[in-house]
Amino acid sequence: MSQIVATPEMAKQLAEASGPVMIVNGEGTMIGYCTPVRFPHSPYPREEIERRREEARKHPERLKTTAEVLAHLRQLEEENK
């Protein structure tokens, strides 16, 4: 993948964008689209997240790996055929 370094002004405009952005040249011709990366804010307060993390640490037997979850979903899919 190619990388283009944005000017400070362009970086500022992208940071302020609320969604995908059409990028145009000086004549107004579209040269590309950009979807600025956003890290959504959690709907949960930090205290709640920390409480749940602590609870998870107390009961590691309840935690599942991605592979375990996928295996379980495949099993459910087979049962529902």
Secondary structure, 3 states (H helix, E strand, C coil): CCCCCCCHHHHHHHHHCCCCEEEECCCCCEEEEECCCCCCCCCCCHHHHHHHHHHHHHCHHHCCCHHHHHHHHHHHHHHCC
